[in-house]
Amino acid sequence: MTGGAERLLPILRAVFGDAQCSWVHIDPATGAVLGRSDSG
């Protein structure tokens, strides 16, 4: 629909209470980190 790469679901999102408000997306099947984000 948006032309992006296919993304597998489900994923896990870990949200941290740090100063940067970090998020990490994890593939539950492999444990691989799929992406991360922060306020910076």
C-alpha positions, 0 to 999 in steps of 0.5 A: 500500500505505501510501497515499503518493505513487507513487515512481519507481525507480531513484533514486541516493543520495549519502551524504556523510561530513560531521558531519550524515551527509547523504544526497541522493536524485537522479532519474537521468533528470532530475538533480533532487534528490528529497529529502535527509536528515541526522541533525538 
